[in-house]
Amino acid sequence: MILKIIIFFIALGWIFSSLLRYFLNSKLKKFADQVQAAQREEARKKNKPRDGNVNVDFVPGEQKKGSSGNISGGDYIDYEEVKD
């Protein structure tokens, strides 16, 4: 009889510890996700340009001209300025 009671309390303690561990893990995961979201939001606000200023992090190098000297990316048209 006493052995059954001891086994019952051990099983009951194991079940409660398993449930408690499950709920704590889920709550800690949710908390960690909220902290990461807050950190991403803070980093986004920190990197945002202020007062309409634009930051350019990449400046492309010189574009190479073709073998015939034409400018790539469109047609080049010679013109003369006419003064009246």
N, C-alpha and C positions, 0 to 999 in steps of 0.2 A: 504494500500500500504506500509506504513512504517512498519507495523507489519510483513509483508512478508519479507521485507529486513532484519529486525532484526532476524527473525527465520532463514533466509538463512545464515547470518553471524555466528550465533550460531552453526548451523549444520556444516558449513564449518570449523569452529574452532574445533569442536568435532572430525570431520574426520581427520583433520591434526594432532591433538594431539594424536589420536589413532595410526595413521601411524608412527608418530615420536616415540611413545613409543615402537611400534613393532620393528622398525629398531634399536633403541638404545638397547633394550633387546637382540636382536640377535648379535649386535656388542659386547656388554659387555660379553655375554656368550662365544663368540669366543675368546675374550681377556683373559677371565678367564681360558679357556681351554689351551691357549698358556702358561700362567703363570704356571699352574699346570704341564704341560709337561716339562717346563724348570726346575721346582723344582725337578721333578722326575729324570731328566737327571743329575742335580747337585748332588742329593743324590746317584745316581748310580756311578758317578765318585768319590765321596767321599769315598764310601765303597769298591772301587776297590783296590785290593792289588797292591803295586808298586814294581818295580824292580824284578819281578818274585817271590816275597815272597808269601807264602800261609798262610792264617789265618785259624786256626781250631777253630770253635766256640763250637763244641760239641765233647766230648771225651766219648765214651761208657764205661759203668762200666765193672767189671770183668764178664767174661762169666762163667756160672756155668757148672761144669762137670756132666755128667750123673751118674747114680747110680753105674755103673760098672767101672767108672774112665776113660772111653774113652773120647777123645777130640772130641767135636762135629764139624761138618763141613768137615769131610774127614777121610781117613784111616790113622792110625798111624802105622808106620813100624819101628821096632827096627833094628838098624844096628850097626856094629862095624867098627871102622876105621882100615884099614889094612895098615901097614907101610912096605915098602920093604927094 
